[in-house]
Amino acid sequence: MAMRTATPWWASLAFGIGLLFFLFGERFFGHLSGVRFVLTGLGLLLIFGVTAARAWAMLGSAGARRRVERTLLVCHAGTVFALFLYLWTTDWGLAKLGLIETAAVHFQGAVTVLYLAVLFASIVPLLMVELSLGLALRTGFDVQAGPGNEEAGVEYFRVREIGWSGLSVGLALSFLMVTCQVSTERNVQHDVSYFKTSSPGESTRKIVSSASDPLRVLLFFPEVNEVKNQVRGYFEALASTTGKLGIEMHDRLSDAEIAGKYKVTKDGVMVFVRGTGDKEKSQTLDIEIDTAKLRSPASKLRNLDREVNSVLLKLMRDKRKAYVTTGHGEINDPESIPADIKGRLGERQTTQLKKKLSDLNYEVKNLGLMDLAKDVPDDATLVIVFAPSVPLQPGEWDALGRYLDRGGHLMIVLDPSGDTSMGPFEGRFAFKMIPGHLTDEQLFLSRHRGVPDRRNTLTNQFSAHSSTTSLSRTSADQGLLLIDSGALDDLPYTGKPEDAPKKTITIRSMESSFMDYNNNYTFDATGANPEKKQKWNIAAAVEGPKRGDKDGYRALLFADSNLFVDFPGRNAMGQVIFGILSGNLLDDSVKWLGGDEAIVGDIVSEDDKPIQHTKNEDAVWFTLMIIGAPIIVLTLGLVGTSRRRRGSKKAEVTL
């Protein structure tokens, strides 16, 4: 039912439009002084104008009308007081109070919550009272003093009750903001799910600690956001452990000038800045801010440390080049694999290897037959020979040899089903590939419940070399999966004594493993070619001697190509996803080859590790759920009922 009042309905509408202008002027166009002045000025003019008109109407009315107008005026006054509190949270207000750094942050947070609480406690009752009064009979000012205005039928008691209800709703909303602010300041989080944000890893901490120029990270997030809290906690931990990282929180809309400088067009962007002035360099990293996507397997928040590590590598050094040979039936060049060999090798991909090299700030380029026959390009940081199935030509080995003479970095990955020869490098490195397949009858991963599973051997035998830093630190209770691996064997060195390399075995198999020479998956201690159980060499690092002030070459040899392919059950970084974890083998290997052993270390990831069951195991779990669980519940019920009956009988006997 509409009621006649001293002020029209559109007065509150004008008041709301004024608040909207004020919001746009301060929030969205704060970086444009001219637009801000116009919008904020119009907003304040409407707010104070309507408030003054409401005060005039209240003073000119009597009885129920006056009480209604007084209620509305109190709501206006509360809104004006909230804007007064907001004034002290601006840069001007903080400067007038003389607050800086930590004190300013805490004061601004507390007063922001206070003015928002007052604003909600004023706006919500005003809105609910206006809705109760309606629009009819309220098209203009109708100020009537004296007893006649009582006949207008204003139900002040209904207006008052609705106003109190609106105040309760406003205070409830304010309480939620207070709770949010207190939780943020106390930095207490409780998450009963499996998910958590990755923490700063050792490699990332080393990169930041080694920075010679000032390093800052600018976080552009909404004022209240769960992802923002997670990201800020990560960088605060990184800053506290390194002491060389500055953290700046920005709002993309209110700090539009800074956002424009770094081309930030959306929330959830992290800008990493190195240096100052003309020497300043920056890299950006964006992340989803939708809390519903936080626990998605593809969430960047799960692998925040890996993402940050990759961005810092790009920021701290120039892009490098990694050349990968092609034309010899390599895994990375399946088109060159001969047809008679392709069926035996199967189809394997190297997309994750190339992506990982890109994350490590390497540009991956092919090194074809024509190029390699001449020479390795001078801009090559490292060269990878990835499991060729066709032997390299002598001229190509000579080109790689000249590259090593210049202090080059070479990674050779061999496959027991492909070409296992290293040509003249066998004498230079004093290693050769043993024909056969690594097999283990005791320690292996059962995937298909067949004898061939014995080729899925497990090992935790890693050296303390820089290329296996992560592996060696987790060798006690974690391991590495070797799928159809070969083995390396020592050979006599054939070069000059002064050029003899330094050899380090980085990965070995377990003592229960053996080389299956006759391909029957069974250990044969006797016969024409007896097999032997021992620790076999799976990977080795070779370092050439220094030549004056110039460092010698570096080479890594692997007898298992499946360590770096997109193989089911294990990703390209050598991380097993069947519950057995390994370190970041490819990360450490590439960093050591590139001379970055100073930043070798763990990179933390919070990826969920999928649990795989066999068909028989699934049947067992299904049976237990549909039969075992009800039996347990029924048994507990019968035991409880029996005890209560015995208790009742004892009570009757006592009576």
C-alpha positions as CSV (number, residue, x, y, z in Angstrom):
1,M,0.0,0.0,0.0
2,A,1.5,3.3,-1.0
3,M,1.7,6.1,1.5
4,R,2.0,9.9,1.2
5,T,5.3,11.3,2.5
6,A,6.9,14.8,2.5
7,T,9.6,13.8,0.0
8,P,9.1,12.1,-3.4
9,W,10.4,8.6,-4.2
10,W,12.9,10.0,-6.8
11,A,14.8,11.8,-4.1
12,S,16.3,8.5,-2.9
13,L,16.9,7.5,-6.5
14,A,18.9,10.7,-7.0
15,F,20.8,9.9,-3.8
16,G,21.7,6.4,-5.2
17,I,22.8,7.9,-8.5
18,G,25.0,10.3,-6.5
19,L,26.6,7.3,-4.8
20,L,27.1,5.6,-8.1
21,F,28.8,8.7,-9.6
22,F,31.1,8.8,-6.5
23,L,31.9,5.1,-6.9
24,F,32.8,5.5,-10.6
25,G,34.9,8.6,-9.9
26,E,36.9,7.1,-7.1
27,R,37.1,3.5,-8.2
28,F,37.1,3.3,-11.9
29,F,38.5,6.7,-13.0
30,G,40.7,7.5,-10.1
31,H,43.8,7.7,-12.4
32,L,42.1,10.4,-14.6
33,S,42.1,13.5,-12.5
34,G,39.7,15.4,-14.8
35,V,37.1,12.6,-15.0
36,R,37.5,11.9,-11.4
37,F,36.8,15.5,-10.4
38,V,33.7,15.7,-12.5
39,L,32.2,12.3,-11.4
40,T,33.1,12.6,-7.8
41,G,31.9,16.3,-7.7
42,L,28.5,15.4,-9.3
43,G,28.1,12.5,-6.9
44,L,28.8,14.6,-3.8
45,L,26.5,17.4,-5.1
46,L,23.6,14.9,-5.4
47,I,24.3,13.2,-2.1
48,F,24.5,16.5,-0.1
49,G,21.7,18.1,-2.1
50,V,19.3,15.3,-1.4
51,T,20.4,15.1,2.2
52,A,19.7,18.8,2.7
53,A,16.3,18.5,1.0
54,R,15.5,15.6,3.3
55,A,16.4,17.7,6.3
56,W,14.3,20.7,5.1
57,A,11.3,18.3,4.5
58,M,11.7,16.8,8.0
59,L,11.8,20.2,9.7
60,G,8.7,21.3,7.7
61,S,6.6,18.3,8.6
62,A,5.0,17.0,11.8
63,G,3.6,13.8,13.3
64,A,4.1,10.6,11.4
65,R,5.5,12.2,8.3
66,R,8.2,13.9,10.3
67,R,9.1,10.6,12.0
68,V,9.4,8.9,8.6
69,E,11.5,11.7,7.1
70,R,13.7,11.6,10.2
71,T,14.3,7.8,9.7
72,L,15.3,8.5,6.1
73,L,17.5,11.4,7.1
74,V,19.3,9.2,9.6
75,C,20.1,6.8,6.8
76,H,21.5,9.7,4.7
77,A,23.6,10.9,7.6
78,G,25.1,7.5,8.1
79,T,26.0,7.4,4.4
80,V,27.7,10.8,4.6
81,F,29.6,9.7,7.7
82,A,30.8,6.6,5.8
83,L,32.1,8.8,3.0
84,F,33.9,10.9,5.6
85,L,35.6,7.8,6.9
86,Y,36.5,6.8,3.4
87,L,38.3,10.1,3.0
88,W,40.9,9.0,5.5
89,T,41.7,5.8,3.6
90,T,42.8,7.7,0.5
91,D,46.4,8.7,-0.2
92,W,45.5,12.3,0.9
93,G,44.1,11.1,4.2
94,L,47.0,8.8,5.0
95,A,49.4,11.6,4.2
96,K,47.5,14.0,6.5
97,L,47.6,11.5,9.3
98,G,51.4,10.9,8.7
99,L,51.0,7.2,8.5
100,I,53.5,5.2,6.3
101,E,54.3,1.6,5.5
102,T,52.9,-1.0,7.9
103,A,50.9,1.4,10.1
104,A,49.3,2.8,7.0
105,V,48.3,-0.6,5.7
106,H,46.8,-1.7,9.0
107,F,44.9,1.6,9.5
108,Q,43.6,1.6,5.9
109,G,42.3,-2.0,6.3
110,A,40.6,-1.3,9.6
111,V,39.0,2.0,8.5
112,T,37.9,0.4,5.1
113,V,36.0,-2.2,7.0
114,L,34.5,0.4,9.3
115,Y,33.3,2.7,6.5
116,L,31.8,-0.2,4.5
117,A,30.0,-1.4,7.7
118,V,28.5,2.0,8.2
119,L,27.6,2.3,4.5
120,F,25.8,-1.0,4.5
121,A,24.0,-0.3,7.8
122,S,22.7,3.0,6.2
123,I,22.0,2.0,2.6
124,V,20.1,-1.3,3.2
125,P,17.5,0.2,5.7
126,L,17.0,3.1,3.3
127,L,16.3,0.8,0.4
128,M,13.9,-1.4,2.4
129,V,12.0,1.6,3.7
130,E,11.6,3.1,0.2
131,L,10.3,-0.3,-1.1
132,S,7.7,-0.3,1.7
133,L,6.6,3.2,1.0
134,G,6.0,2.6,-2.7
135,L,5.8,5.1,-5.6
136,A,2.1,6.2,-5.7
137,L,1.2,9.5,-4.0
138,R,4.9,10.3,-3.8
139,T,5.7,12.1,-7.0
140,G,6.7,15.5,-5.5
141,F,7.5,17.3,-2.3
142,D,4.4,17.6,0.0
143,V,5.5,19.4,3.1
144,Q,2.6,20.0,5.4
145,A,3.0,21.3,8.9
146,G,0.2,20.9,11.5
147,P,-2.3,18.3,12.4
148,G,-3.6,17.9,8.8
149,N,-0.8,15.7,7.7
150,E,-1.9,12.9,10.0
151,E,-4.7,12.2,7.6
152,A,-2.2,11.0,4.9
153,G,-2.2,7.5,6.4
154,V,1.5,7.1,7.0
155,E,2.0,3.9,8.9
156,Y,5.1,4.9,10.8
157,F,5.3,1.8,12.9
158,R,5.5,-0.4,9.8
159,V,8.2,1.8,8.4
160,R,10.1,1.7,11.7
161,E,10.0,-2.1,11.8
162,I,11.1,-2.5,8.2
163,G,13.9,0.0,9.0
164,W,15.1,-2.1,11.9
165,S,15.0,-5.2,9.8
166,G,17.1,-3.5,7.2
167,L,19.6,-2.4,9.8
168,S,19.9,-6.0,11.0
169,V,20.6,-7.2,7.4
170,G,23.2,-4.4,6.9
171,L,24.9,-5.2,10.2
172,A,25.0,-8.9,9.2
173,L,26.7,-8.1,5.9
174,S,29.1,-5.8,7.8
175,F,29.9,-8.7,10.2
176,L,31.0,-10.8,7.2
177,M,33.4,-8.1,6.1
178,V,34.8,-7.8,9.6
179,T,35.3,-11.6,9.7
180,C,37.1,-11.5,6.3
181,Q,39.4,-8.7,7.4
182,V,40.3,-10.3,10.7
183,S,41.0,-13.6,8.9
184,T,43.2,-11.8,6.4
185,E,45.2,-10.0,9.1
186,R,45.6,-13.1,11.2
187,N,46.6,-15.1,8.1
188,V,44.9,-18.2,9.4
189,Q,43.6,-20.7,6.8
190,H,42.0,-24.0,7.2
191,D,41.5,-26.2,4.2
192,V,40.5,-29.8,4.8
193,S,40.8,-30.7,1.1
194,Y,43.9,-32.4,-0.5
195,F,44.7,-29.2,-2.3
196,K,47.3,-26.6,-1.2
197,T,49.4,-24.0,-2.9
198,S,53.0,-25.0,-3.7
199,S,55.6,-23.3,-1.5
200,P,58.8,-21.7,-2.8
201,G,61.3,-24.4,-3.8
202,E,65.0,-24.4,-3.4
203,S,65.7,-23.6,-7.1
204,T,63.4,-20.5,-7.0
205,R,65.0,-19.3,-3.8
206,K,68.4,-19.6,-5.3
207,I,67.4,-17.6,-8.4
208,V,66.1,-14.8,-6.2
209,S,69.0,-14.8,-3.9
210,S,71.5,-14.6,-6.8
211,A,69.8,-11.5,-8.2
212,S,72.2,-8.5,-8.4
213,D,69.5,-6.0,-9.4
214,P,66.4,-5.0,-7.4
215,L,63.7,-7.5,-7.9
216,R,60.0,-6.7,-7.3
217,V,56.7,-8.5,-7.9
218,L,53.5,-6.5,-8.5
219,L,50.3,-8.4,-7.8
220,F,47.1,-7.2,-9.5
221,F,44.2,-8.9,-7.7
222,P,40.7,-7.8,-6.4
223,E,40.6,-6.5,-2.9
224,V,39.0,-9.7,-1.5
225,N,40.0,-12.9,-3.3
226,E,41.1,-16.3,-2.0
227,V,43.6,-16.8,-4.8
228,K,45.2,-13.4,-3.8
229,N,45.7,-14.6,-0.3
230,Q,47.3,-17.8,-1.5
231,V,49.7,-16.0,-3.9
232,R,50.6,-13.4,-1.4
233,G,51.5,-16.0,1.1
234,Y,53.8,-17.7,-1.4
235,F,55.7,-14.5,-2.2
236,E,55.9,-13.4,1.4
237,A,57.6,-16.8,2.2
238,L,59.9,-16.3,-0.8
239,A,60.7,-12.7,0.3
240,S,61.4,-13.7,3.9
241,T,63.8,-16.5,3.0
242,T,65.8,-14.5,0.4
243,G,65.6,-10.9,1.6
244,K,65.8,-9.7,-2.1
245,L,62.2,-9.5,-3.2
246,G,59.8,-6.6,-2.9
247,I,56.0,-7.2,-2.9
248,E,53.5,-4.7,-4.1
249,M,49.7,-5.1,-4.0
250,H,47.8,-3.2,-6.7
251,D,44.2,-2.9,-7.8
252,R,44.0,-2.9,-11.6
253,L,41.2,-0.2,-11.6
254,S,42.3,2.2,-8.9
255,D,46.0,1.9,-9.9
256,A,45.3,2.2,-13.6
257,E,48.5,4.1,-14.4
258,I,50.7,1.3,-13.1
259,A,48.5,-1.3,-14.7
260,G,48.8,0.6,-18.0
261,K,52.6,0.8,-17.8
262,Y,52.9,-3.0,-17.5
263,K,49.9,-3.7,-19.9
264,V,47.8,-5.4,-17.2
265,T,44.2,-5.7,-18.6
266,K,42.7,-8.3,-16.2
267,D,42.9,-9.4,-12.6
268,G,45.1,-12.2,-11.5
269,V,48.3,-10.9,-13.1
270,M,51.7,-11.0,-11.5
271,V,54.4,-8.7,-12.9
272,F,58.0,-9.5,-12.1
273,V,60.3,-6.4,-12.4
274,R,64.1,-6.5,-12.4
275,G,66.2,-3.3,-12.2
276,T,65.1,0.3,-12.3
277,G,64.9,3.1,-14.8
278,D,66.1,2.4,-18.4
279,K,67.5,-1.0,-17.3
280,E,64.2,-2.2,-16.0
281,K,63.0,-5.5,-17.4
282,S,59.7,-7.2,-16.7
283,Q,57.9,-10.5,-17.2
284,T,54.2,-11.3,-16.5
285,L,52.4,-14.4,-15.2
286,D,48.6,-14.7,-15.0
287,I,46.6,-17.0,-12.9
288,E,42.9,-17.8,-12.6
289,I,41.1,-16.0,-9.8
290,D,37.9,-18.1,-9.8
291,T,38.0,-20.0,-6.6
292,A,35.9,-22.8,-8.1
293,K,38.9,-23.7,-10.3
294,L,41.5,-23.7,-7.5
295,R,41.3,-27.5,-7.1
296,S,41.4,-28.3,-10.8
297,P,44.4,-30.4,-11.9
298,A,45.2,-27.7,-14.5
299,S,45.3,-25.0,-11.9
300,K,48.5,-22.9,-12.0
301,L,48.2,-22.4,-8.3
302,R,49.1,-26.1,-7.8
303,N,52.3,-25.5,-9.7
304,L,52.9,-21.9,-8.7
305,D,56.5,-22.5,-7.8
306,R,57.2,-24.1,-11.2
307,E,55.5,-21.2,-13.0
308,V,57.4,-18.6,-11.0
309,N,60.7,-20.4,-11.5
310,S,60.2,-20.4,-15.3
311,V,59.4,-16.7,-15.3
312,L,62.4,-15.8,-13.2
313,L,64.7,-17.7,-15.5
314,K,63.4,-15.7,-18.4
315,L,63.8,-12.5,-16.4
316,M,67.3,-13.1,-15.0
317,R,69.0,-14.2,-18.2
318,D,68.8,-14.0,-22.0
319,K,67.1,-16.8,-24.0
320,R,69.4,-19.7,-24.9
321,K,69.3,-22.2,-27.7
322,A,69.1,-26.0,-27.5
323,Y,69.7,-27.9,-30.8
324,V,68.1,-31.3,-31.1
325,T,69.5,-33.6,-33.9
326,T,67.1,-34.9,-36.6
327,G,67.3,-37.2,-39.5
328,H,68.6,-40.3,-37.7
329,G,65.3,-41.9,-36.6
330,E,65.3,-40.0,-33.3
331,I,62.2,-40.0,-31.1
332,N,61.8,-36.3,-31.7
333,D,61.9,-36.9,-35.5
334,P,59.6,-40.0,-36.0
335,E,59.3,-39.3,-39.8
336,S,63.0,-40.3,-40.2
337,I,62.6,-43.7,-38.4
338,P,62.8,-46.5,-41.0
339,A,59.6,-48.5,-41.5
340,D,61.2,-51.8,-40.4
341,I,62.2,-50.3,-37.1
342,K,59.2,-48.1,-36.4
343,G,57.0,-51.1,-35.6
344,R,59.4,-52.4,-33.0
345,L,59.9,-49.0,-31.3
346,G,56.3,-47.9,-31.2
347,E,55.1,-44.3,-31.3
348,R,56.4,-42.0,-28.6
349,Q,56.1,-38.2,-28.3
350,T,58.5,-35.6,-26.9
351,T,56.1,-32.7,-26.5
352,Q,56.7,-32.4,-22.8
353,L,60.5,-32.4,-23.3
354,K,60.2,-29.4,-25.7
355,K,57.8,-27.6,-23.3
356,K,60.2,-28.1,-20.4
357,L,63.1,-26.7,-22.4
358,S,61.0,-23.7,-23.2
359,D,60.1,-23.2,-19.5
360,L,63.8,-23.2,-18.8
361,N,64.2,-20.3,-21.3
362,Y,65.6,-22.4,-24.1
363,E,64.6,-22.0,-27.8
364,V,64.5,-25.5,-29.3
365,K,65.8,-25.8,-32.8
366,N,66.4,-28.8,-35.1
367,L,69.9,-29.8,-36.1
368,G,69.5,-31.6,-39.4
369,L,71.9,-33.7,-41.4
370,M,73.1,-30.8,-43.6
371,D,73.8,-28.6,-40.7
372,L,75.5,-31.2,-38.5
373,A,77.7,-32.4,-41.3
374,K,79.2,-28.9,-41.4
375,D,79.4,-27.8,-37.8
376,V,77.3,-27.1,-34.7
377,P,76.2,-23.5,-34.7
378,D,78.1,-21.1,-32.4
379,D,75.0,-20.0,-30.6
380,A,74.2,-23.5,-29.3
381,T,74.1,-23.7,-25.5
382,L,73.5,-27.4,-25.6
383,V,73.0,-30.2,-28.2
384,I,70.7,-33.2,-27.6
385,V,71.0,-36.5,-29.5
386,F,67.7,-38.2,-28.6
387,A,67.8,-42.0,-29.1
388,P,68.7,-42.3,-32.8
389,S,67.7,-45.6,-34.5
390,V,70.1,-44.9,-37.5
391,P,73.8,-44.5,-36.8
392,L,75.3,-41.0,-37.2
393,Q,77.9,-40.5,-40.0
394,P,81.6,-40.1,-39.1
395,G,81.4,-36.5,-40.3
396,E,78.6,-35.8,-37.9
397,W,80.5,-37.2,-35.0
398,D,83.5,-35.1,-36.0
399,A,81.3,-32.0,-35.9
400,L,80.0,-32.9,-32.4
401,G,83.7,-33.5,-31.4
402,R,84.7,-30.0,-32.5
403,Y,81.8,-28.6,-30.6
404,L,83.0,-30.4,-27.4
405,D,86.5,-29.0,-28.1
406,R,85.0,-25.5,-27.9
407,G,83.6,-26.3,-24.4
408,G,80.2,-27.5,-25.7
409,H,77.4,-29.2,-23.7
410,L,76.1,-32.5,-25.1
411,M,73.3,-34.8,-23.9
412,I,73.1,-38.2,-25.5
413,V,70.1,-40.4,-24.8
414,L,70.2,-44.0,-26.0
415,D,67.6,-46.6,-26.4
416,P,68.3,-50.4,-26.3
417,S,65.9,-51.0,-29.2
418,G,67.6,-48.4,-31.4
419,D,71.2,-47.6,-32.3
420,T,73.3,-48.0,-29.2
421,S,76.6,-46.8,-30.7
422,M,78.3,-43.5,-29.7
423,G,80.9,-43.8,-32.4
424,P,84.3,-42.3,-31.5
425,F,82.8,-40.9,-28.3
426,E,82.9,-44.3,-26.8
427,G,86.7,-44.0,-26.5
428,R,86.5,-40.3,-25.6
429,F,84.0,-40.7,-22.8
430,A,85.2,-44.2,-21.9
431,F,81.6,-45.5,-22.0
432,K,79.6,-47.8,-24.2
433,M,76.0,-49.0,-24.3
434,I,75.5,-52.7,-23.2
435,P,73.2,-54.6,-25.6
436,G,70.2,-56.0,-23.7
437,H,67.2,-54.8,-21.6
438,L,67.3,-54.0,-17.9
439,T,65.0,-56.4,-16.0
440,D,64.1,-57.1,-12.4
441,E,62.1,-60.0,-11.0
442,Q,61.7,-58.4,-7.6
443,L,61.5,-54.6,-7.8
444,F,59.3,-53.7,-10.7
445,L,56.0,-51.8,-11.3
446,S,53.2,-54.1,-12.2
447,R,51.0,-52.4,-14.8
448,H,49.5,-55.3,-16.9
449,R,50.1,-58.2,-14.5
450,G,52.4,-60.0,-16.9
451,V,56.0,-61.1,-17.2
452,P,56.9,-58.0,-19.4
453,D,56.2,-55.8,-16.4
454,R,59.6,-56.8,-15.1
455,R,61.1,-54.3,-17.6
456,N,59.4,-51.5,-15.5
457,T,62.3,-51.5,-12.9
458,L,62.6,-49.2,-10.0
459,T,65.7,-47.6,-8.5
460,N,66.6,-45.1,-5.8
461,Q,70.4,-45.3,-6.4
462,F,71.4,-41.7,-7.3
463,S,74.7,-39.9,-6.8
464,A,75.1,-36.4,-5.3
465,H,75.9,-34.9,-8.6
466,S,74.3,-31.6,-9.6
467,S,72.4,-33.2,-12.4
468,T,70.6,-35.5,-9.9
469,T,70.4,-33.1,-6.9
470,S,66.6,-33.6,-6.5
471,L,66.8,-37.3,-6.9
472,S,69.6,-37.8,-4.4
473,R,67.7,-35.9,-1.7
474,T,64.7,-38.1,-2.0
475,S,66.4,-41.5,-2.5
476,A,65.5,-42.8,1.0
477,D,61.8,-43.3,0.4
478,Q,61.2,-42.3,-3.3
479,G,62.5,-43.6,-6.5
480,L,62.7,-43.5,-10.3
481,L,60.9,-45.7,-12.8
482,L,63.1,-47.1,-15.6
483,I,61.0,-48.5,-18.5
484,D,62.8,-50.8,-20.9
485,S,66.2,-49.3,-20.0
486,G,69.6,-50.2,-21.2
487,A,72.9,-49.8,-19.2
488,L,76.3,-48.2,-19.6
489,D,79.6,-50.0,-19.2
490,D,83.1,-48.6,-18.7
491,L,85.6,-48.7,-21.4
492,P,89.3,-47.8,-21.5
493,Y,90.0,-44.2,-22.4
494,T,91.7,-43.9,-25.8
495,G,92.8,-40.3,-26.0
496,K,95.7,-38.3,-24.6
497,P,96.2,-38.7,-20.8
498,E,96.0,-35.0,-20.3
499,D,92.6,-34.9,-22.0
500,A,91.1,-37.7,-19.8
501,P,87.6,-36.7,-18.7
502,K,86.1,-36.8,-15.2
503,K,83.4,-39.5,-15.1
504,T,80.6,-39.6,-12.5
505,I,77.9,-42.3,-12.4
506,T,74.7,-40.4,-11.6
507,I,72.0,-43.1,-11.7
508,R,72.4,-46.9,-11.0
509,S,69.9,-49.7,-10.9
510,M,69.1,-51.8,-7.9
511,E,71.3,-54.9,-7.1
512,S,68.4,-57.3,-8.0
513,S,68.3,-56.1,-11.6
514,F,70.0,-57.9,-14.6
515,M,70.5,-57.4,-18.3
516,D,68.2,-59.7,-20.2
517,Y,70.3,-60.8,-23.1
518,N,68.0,-63.5,-24.5
519,N,64.8,-61.5,-24.1
520,N,62.9,-64.0,-22.0
521,Y,62.3,-61.7,-19.0
522,T,63.9,-64.3,-16.7
523,F,67.2,-64.4,-15.0
524,D,69.5,-67.0,-16.5
525,A,72.7,-67.5,-14.5
526,T,74.0,-70.2,-16.8
527,G,74.2,-70.7,-20.6
528,A,76.1,-69.3,-23.5
529,N,75.6,-65.8,-22.3
530,P,75.1,-65.9,-18.5
531,E,73.3,-63.0,-16.9
532,K,74.4,-61.2,-13.7
533,K,72.5,-59.4,-11.0
534,Q,74.3,-56.2,-10.0
535,K,74.0,-52.4,-9.9
536,W,74.0,-51.3,-13.6
537,N,75.0,-47.8,-14.7
538,I,72.0,-46.0,-16.1
539,A,73.3,-42.4,-16.5
540,A,76.7,-40.7,-16.3
541,A,78.1,-37.2,-16.3
542,V,81.3,-36.6,-18.2
543,E,83.5,-33.4,-17.8
544,G,86.4,-32.6,-20.1
545,P,89.5,-30.9,-18.6
546,K,89.9,-27.1,-18.6
547,R,92.0,-25.5,-21.3
548,G,93.6,-22.5,-19.7
549,D,90.8,-20.2,-18.4
550,K,88.2,-22.0,-20.5
551,D,86.0,-24.6,-18.9
552,G,86.0,-28.0,-20.5
553,Y,83.0,-29.7,-22.2
554,R,80.1,-31.2,-20.3
555,A,78.2,-34.3,-21.4
556,L,75.3,-36.4,-19.9
557,L,74.8,-40.0,-21.1
558,F,71.5,-41.8,-20.5
559,A,70.7,-45.5,-21.2
560,D,66.9,-45.0,-20.9
561,S,65.2,-42.9,-23.5
562,N,61.8,-43.3,-21.8
563,L,63.0,-41.0,-19.0
564,F,62.1,-38.0,-21.2
565,V,59.2,-39.1,-23.5
566,D,55.5,-38.7,-23.0
567,F,55.2,-42.2,-21.6
568,P,52.0,-43.5,-19.9
569,G,52.5,-43.6,-16.2
570,R,55.2,-41.0,-16.0
571,N,55.6,-37.5,-17.3
572,A,58.5,-36.0,-19.4
573,M,60.3,-34.8,-16.3
574,G,60.9,-38.3,-15.0
575,Q,58.1,-38.0,-12.4
576,V,56.2,-41.2,-11.9
577,I,52.4,-40.7,-11.4
578,F,51.7,-44.1,-10.0
579,G,52.5,-43.0,-6.4
580,I,56.3,-43.2,-6.7
581,L,57.8,-39.8,-7.0
582,S,61.1,-38.7,-8.5
583,G,62.9,-35.4,-8.6
584,N,63.0,-33.0,-11.5
585,L,65.6,-34.9,-13.4
586,L,65.3,-33.0,-16.6
587,D,65.4,-29.6,-14.8
588,D,68.6,-30.5,-13.0
589,S,70.2,-32.1,-16.0
590,V,69.7,-29.1,-18.3
591,K,70.7,-26.6,-15.6
592,W,74.0,-28.5,-15.0
593,L,74.7,-28.7,-18.8
594,G,74.0,-25.0,-19.1
595,G,76.3,-24.1,-16.3
596,D,73.5,-23.2,-13.9
597,E,74.3,-25.6,-11.2
598,A,74.1,-22.7,-8.7
599,I,70.3,-22.7,-9.1
600,V,69.8,-26.4,-9.1
601,G,67.3,-27.6,-6.5
602,D,63.8,-28.8,-5.9
603,I,60.8,-27.2,-7.6
604,V,57.7,-27.7,-5.5
605,S,54.5,-29.0,-7.1
606,E,51.2,-29.9,-5.5
607,D,49.8,-32.0,-8.4
608,D,47.5,-34.8,-7.3
609,K,49.0,-38.1,-8.0
610,P,46.4,-40.4,-9.6
611,I,45.8,-43.8,-8.0
612,Q,45.6,-46.6,-10.4
613,H,43.9,-49.9,-9.6
614,T,43.8,-53.0,-11.7
615,K,40.5,-54.6,-12.8
616,N,40.7,-57.2,-10.0
617,E,41.4,-54.5,-7.4
618,D,38.4,-52.5,-8.5
619,A,36.2,-55.6,-8.2
620,V,37.5,-56.1,-4.6
621,W,36.8,-52.5,-3.7
622,F,33.3,-52.7,-5.3
623,T,32.5,-55.8,-3.3
624,L,33.7,-54.3,0.0
625,M,31.6,-51.2,-0.6
626,I,28.3,-52.9,-1.4
627,I,28.6,-55.9,0.9
628,G,31.3,-55.2,3.5
629,A,30.0,-51.8,4.6
630,P,26.4,-52.9,5.2
631,I,27.7,-56.0,7.1
632,I,29.8,-53.7,9.4
633,V,26.9,-51.4,10.1
634,L,24.6,-54.4,10.8
635,T,27.1,-55.9,13.1
636,L,27.6,-52.7,15.1
637,G,23.8,-52.4,15.4
638,L,23.4,-55.9,16.7
639,V,26.2,-55.4,19.2
640,G,24.6,-52.2,20.5
641,T,21.1,-53.7,20.7
642,S,22.5,-56.7,22.6
643,R,24.2,-54.5,25.1
644,R,21.1,-52.4,25.8
645,R,19.0,-55.5,26.3
646,R,21.5,-56.9,28.8
647,G,21.5,-53.6,30.6
648,S,17.7,-53.6,30.8
649,K,17.6,-57.2,32.3
650,K,20.2,-56.2,34.9
651,A,18.1,-53.3,35.9
652,E,14.9,-55.5,36.3
653,V,16.8,-58.0,38.4
654,T,18.1,-55.2,40.7
655,L,14.6,-53.8,41.2
